[in-house]
Amino acid sequence: MQNLVILAGNVGATPEVRTTQGGTKITNFSLATSRPKRDQDGKTMKDGEGRRVEDTEWHRITCFNGVGKTVAQYVEKGQKVMVRGRIHYTRWTDDQNNERYGVEIIADEVTFLSYGKNRQERQGATQDDEADDVPF
């Protein structure tokens, strides 16, 4: 049996990098996935303006090594990515002695489905500059 998760969605915030005491770098980011919300008859729900209503779920993504380095360098808030990895459950006791639970996706691969806004803006500026050089 294999623990395999594949998610495609939008990055919720700029990835954060931290280093463990042992020197391992860990990159974390949140990923939003959406699906249409359905009524009791299974029909897609619409809002007052006729737009589809969606259910959004947030996932905590954790990356190590080269994947983490690439994500930290190139991934931005709002960017569309696909994550392939495994689901990992954690359990711990907090300062008030309450048992806590968490879940995260340990990413083996992160595929960019779109560019981040900074890169899109740079490309747009380059294309505008090139368009200025084209005779009409």
N, C-alpha and C positions, 0 to 999 in steps of 0.2 A: 504494500500500500504506500501511497505517496501523499504528502502534504503539499498541495500545489494551489496557489492563488494567482489569478490574473485579474488585474483591475485597470480600467482606463478611466481617467477623469481629469479634473483641474486641480492644480497645486493651490493650496489655500494660503500659504505664506512662504516667505523666503526661507529656504532650508537653513537649519541651525547645525553648527558643527561643534562638537565637544571632544575632549581628549580624556581618556581614562588615566588612572594613575600609572598603568602599565604602558601608556603611550599610544594606545589604539585610538584612532580617530573614528568617531561615529557621527554620521549625518542623519538628521531627522527632518521630516516634513509631513504636512498633512495633505491628504488627497480627498477631494469631494467626488463622489459618484452619484448619479441621479437616475431615476427611473420614473415613468409616468405613474401618477397616483390614480387608483381605480376606485370606482364606487362599488356598492354591494352587488351590482349586476356584472361587474368586470369591465365596464366601459371606462375609458379614459376621462378623467375629470377635467373640466375647463373652468377658468376663472370668469369674472364678470365681463372681461373684454375678449373672451373666446380663446385665450391662450391656455395651453396645456399646463396643468398643475403637476409639479414633480415632487417626489420624495427624495431628499438628499441625505446621504450617509457620509460621515467623515471617518477616515482611516488614518492611523498613525503609521508612517512608513519609516523604517530604519535601514540605513545602508552602511556597509563597511568597506574598507580597502579602496580599490580603484573605482568601484561603483559610487561610493560615497564621495570620493574626490571629484569625480565628473559631475555628480549632482550638485555639490556645493559650488562648483565653478560655473555651471551653465543653466541650472534650473531657476526659474523665477515664479513669483506669485502669478496665478492666472494661466500659466502654461499648461497645455494638454500633454499628459504623459501616460504611458502604459507601464505598469509595474508587474513583474513576474517574480514570485517568491513563495514564501511559506508563512503560515499563520503561527504566531507564538504567543502563548498565554503566560502571564506572570502573576504571582501572588506574593504579598508582603504585608507586614504589620506596620502601621504608621505610628507617629509619636504618641497618639492617644490610645494605643494598643488595639486599634480597630483593624480587622483583616481587610485588605484591599485586593482588588483584582484588576488586571489590565490585559489588553490584547494589542498586538502590533503585527505588522507585516514586515518580515525580514526580506529585503529585496535582493534578488540575485541579478536581476536585469532591470534597467529603466530605459525605456525607449521614448524618444522625444517625438510627439505627434504634432507639435507646433513649436514655433520659436517663442522665446520670451519677448515681452514688450520692448525691452531695450534693443534687442537685436532687430525686431521688426521696424522700430523707429530709425535705426541706423541704416537698414536696407532701404527704407522708404526715402530717406535723405539722399542716399546714393543714387537711387533710381530717379529722383527729382533732378539731381545734378546732371545725370546722363540725359534726361529728357530735355534739359535746357540746351544741350549741345546738338540736338537733332534738328536739322532744318525742316521747315514745313513746306 
